Amino acid sequence: MTPILTVLICLGLSLDPRTHVQAGPLPKPTLWAEPGSVITQGSPVTLRCQGSLETQEYHLYREKKTALWITRIPQELVKKGQFPILSITWEHAGRYCCIYGSHTA
């Protein structure tokens, strides 16, 4: 299942009066690292995921891992999920992807 389909399923299952619905497929979220994509071992980094809608849930996956790596559920609807890593190690190396959607109760 592609990340876009997952986003559509999540949004479709938990519509409430505050949910904004977009016709057609949603754009892929943007994922980036701060302070940059090349980080020195032991340094802090924050991975940020931004979607097109305010949402309740962001999921971060690492390539070649079979399970979800980390989830963030903000206290309020936001357009950006943040995944801080206090001290980067070789265990964190790899390619990441992000999906977003509404939290289902």
VENVENCOR-V153983 format. One record per pair of residues at least 24 apart in sequence whose C-alpha atoms are under 10 Angstrom apart, sorted by the first residue. I is the first residue (numbers start at 1). J is the second residue. D is the distance in Angstrom with one decimal. If there is no record, write none. Layout:
i->(I I)
j->(J J)
d->(D D)
This chain:
i->(2 2 3 3 3 3 3 3 3 4 4 4 4 4 5 6 6 6 7 7 7 7 7 7 8 8 8 9 9 10 10 10 10 10 10 10 11 11 11 11 11 11 11 12 12 12 13 13 13 13 13 14 14 14 14 14 15 15 15 16 18 18 18 19 19 19 19 19 20 20 20 21 22 22 26 26 26 27 27 27 28 28 28 28 29 29 29 29 29 29 29 29 30 30 30 30 31 31 31 31 31 31 31 31 32 32 32 32 33 33 33 34 39 39 39 39 40 40 40 41 41 41 41 41 41 42 42 42 42 42 42 43 43 43 43 43 44 44 44 44 44 44 45 45 45 45 45 45 46 46 46 46 46 46 46 47 47 47 47 47 47 47 48 48 48 48 48 48 49 49 49 49 49 49 49 49 49 50 50 50 50 50 50 50 50 51 51 51 51 51 51 51 51 52 52 52 52 53 53 53 53 53 53 53 54 54 54 54 54 54 55 55 55 55 55 55 55 56 56 56 56 56 56 56 57 57 57 57 57 57 57 58 58 58 58 58 58 58 58 59 59 59 59 59 59 60 60 60 60 60 61 61 61 61 61 62 62 62 62 62 62 62 63 63 63 63 63 64 64 64 65 65 69 70 71 71 71 72 73 73 73 77)
j->(28 99 27 28 29 97 98 99 100 28 29 99 100 101 99 99 100 101 51 58 99 100 101 102 100 101 102 101 102 57 99 100 101 102 103 104 55 56 100 101 102 103 104 101 102 104 101 102 103 104 105 101 102 103 104 105 102 103 104 102 54 55 77 53 54 55 77 102 53 54 55 53 52 53 51 52 53 51 52 53 52 98 99 100 53 58 79 80 97 98 99 100 80 97 98 99 60 80 81 82 96 97 98 99 82 96 97 98 82 83 84 84 87 88 89 93 87 88 89 87 88 89 90 92 93 85 86 87 88 89 90 85 86 87 88 89 84 85 86 87 88 89 83 84 85 86 87 88 81 82 83 84 85 86 88 81 82 83 84 85 96 98 80 81 82 83 84 98 79 80 81 82 83 97 98 99 100 78 79 80 81 82 98 99 100 78 79 80 81 98 99 100 101 78 79 80 100 77 78 79 80 100 101 102 78 79 80 100 101 102 79 80 81 100 101 102 103 80 81 100 101 102 103 104 81 99 100 101 102 103 104 82 83 98 99 100 101 102 103 83 97 98 99 100 101 96 97 98 99 100 95 96 97 98 99 92 93 94 95 96 97 98 93 94 95 96 97 94 95 96 94 96 96 98 98 99 100 100 100 102 103 102)
d->(10.0 9.6 9.8 7.4 8.9 8.6 7.8 5.9 8.5 6.2 8.8 7.8 9.1 10.0 9.8 7.5 8.2 8.0 9.8 10.0 6.5 5.8 5.2 8.3 9.3 7.6 9.5 8.2 9.3 9.3 9.9 8.0 5.1 5.6 7.4 7.7 8.8 9.9 8.9 5.5 5.3 8.3 9.0 9.1 8.5 10.0 9.7 8.1 8.9 7.0 9.9 9.1 6.2 6.9 5.5 8.0 8.0 9.7 9.1 9.7 9.6 10.0 9.4 8.8 8.3 8.2 9.7 8.5 7.3 8.1 9.3 8.6 9.4 8.7 8.8 7.3 8.9 7.7 6.8 9.7 8.2 8.8 8.0 9.3 9.7 9.9 9.7 9.3 8.8 6.8 6.7 7.5 9.2 8.9 7.9 9.3 9.4 9.5 9.4 9.9 8.2 7.0 6.7 9.5 10.0 9.4 9.7 10.0 9.7 9.3 9.5 9.4 10.0 7.6 9.5 9.7 9.4 7.5 8.7 7.3 5.4 5.4 7.4 9.7 9.9 9.8 8.0 4.6 4.9 6.2 9.5 8.6 7.0 5.0 5.6 8.5 7.5 5.7 4.5 4.8 6.0 9.7 8.5 6.0 5.3 6.6 7.4 7.0 10.0 6.5 5.4 4.1 5.9 8.2 9.9 8.3 5.9 5.0 6.2 7.9 9.2 9.7 6.7 5.6 4.7 6.2 8.4 8.9 8.4 5.5 5.0 6.6 8.3 8.7 6.3 8.0 8.4 8.9 5.6 4.3 6.3 8.9 8.7 9.1 8.4 8.9 5.6 6.5 8.5 9.3 8.2 6.7 8.8 10.0 6.7 9.1 9.4 8.9 7.8 5.8 9.1 9.1 8.7 9.9 4.6 4.4 7.9 9.5 8.9 8.9 6.2 8.4 9.2 7.1 5.8 5.5 8.1 9.7 9.1 7.8 6.4 4.9 5.5 9.2 7.8 8.4 5.6 5.4 5.7 5.7 9.4 8.4 9.3 7.0 5.9 4.4 6.7 8.7 9.3 9.4 8.4 5.6 5.3 6.2 8.7 6.9 5.9 4.6 6.7 8.9 8.6 5.5 5.3 6.2 8.3 8.7 9.0 6.7 5.8 4.3 6.4 8.8 9.8 6.6 5.3 5.7 7.4 8.6 8.6 9.4 9.9 9.8 9.4 9.8 9.7 9.8 9.7 9.7 10.0 9.4 7.9 9.1)
